[in-house]
C-alpha cells in the first residue's frame, strides 16, 4: 500500500478517546483525556495535552478506549498538536484490539 493510499485506510480515519497518565514538568502525576488520530499495533498518534513536560523520550501510560487497559508508551515524535507514541514489544495491541478501537470510534467526516 503506497503512502497516499495508506492514509485512506480506516485506522487513519477516526477519532477515539484515550487517557494519558504521566508526570508533568513539575513532577506531578497528571491525567489527561485526549483523542487519538490513528492507531496501530505498535503505536498511536494523539493530540498533545496542554500541560508541559512531554518531550521525545518521555515515558507515560496510555489507556485507550474502549479497553482502558494501561499500556506503557514512549514519545518518539512531538509536534505542536500531536504526540507520536510507540509501544514496546511486550505492550503492543493485538489485531483484535486495534480493530475494536477503529470499529468503536465515530468516523471523522
ABEGO torsion letter per residue (X at the ends): XBAAAAAABAAAABBBBBBBBBBBAAGBBBBBBBBBABBBAAEBBBBBBABBGBBBGBBBBBBBOAAGBBBBBBBABBBAABBBBBBBAAABBBAAAAAAAAAABBBBX
